[in-house]
Amino acid sequence: MSGYPAPAPLTERFAAQSVIEELLAVQALVPPRSLLRRMFGASPLSDASWPWYRGALGEIAVGRILAGLGPEWLVLHAVPVGSGWADIDHVLVGPAGVFTLNTKNHAGQSIWVAGQTLMVSGKKLRHLYNSAHEAARASKLLSTAVGAAVDVTAVVVIVEPARLTIKEKPRQVIVLSDRQLLGFLHRREAALDAEQVQRVAAAAVNARTWHTKPALPGNPDELNTNFAALRRLVDQARRRRVAWVLGVPAVGFLVLATAGPLGAAILHALINR
């Protein structure tokens, strides 16, 4: 509408942008650590912000991998979709077709897939259902924008799993580890010609294709700066915990164990972060 600023093109969004926005909002409610907690390496992250932080790391890792695709590919990150806060982690448009990627950071865990079931360390999760729904939604929105049917392939990307076992391939979703992703995309047969890629890509970069009320241009530099600062604090805390464990574990843990409730809290943080 005339007089209103246009939403930012989706090419300006970076990997994990939506997750980082939520992480920083949650983290803003966390009280600063005391000097003693900083000294012993207690994580600056709360129990509520930790899953968002882990998710951001996963999407950033996959974003780096996708940077290895050639110039014939359009790669979008953190695409807002619908009318609320939901987003698609990554959308790809290229000669091999259109893909929605749902990134899951299950580093060090065992993943087991059979048909419509995906389990992480023995726990059944809804990754397959959510990813299939995401691709179907993207297909509908892109088809409407292009004026022709656009098929979309759903992919779940597991970041650094300890083991990925596919007993039976799901019917609607492809499950890959991050290490398998580029090879999978490069091996796919051509599905779209150059003109089709251009038409779909033109629709995909338009925020109005995906969201009923696209967000106005934000400040990605500020988000990246604040996330980088938080990441430095998390890494610094981890190094201090390692130094305590490797350096003076007996004395350090004895001091903490006799320090009352605060010591117990710090011990919990040392073990679990």
Buried (B, 14 or more C-beta within 10 A) or exposed (E): EEEEEEBBEBEBBBBBBBBBBBBBEBBEEEEEBEEEBBEBBBBBBBEEBBBBBBBBBBBBBBBEBBEEBEEEBBBBBBBBBBEEEBBBBBBBBBBBBBBBBBBBBBBEBBBBBEEEEBBBEEEEBEBBBBBBBBBBBBBEBBBEBBEEEBEBBBBBBBBBBEEBEBEEEBEBBBBBBBBBBBEBBEEBEEBBEEEBBEBBBBBBBBBEBBBEEBEEEEEBEEBBEBBEEBBEBBEEBEEBBEEBBEEEEEEBBEEBEEBEEEBEBBBEBBEEB
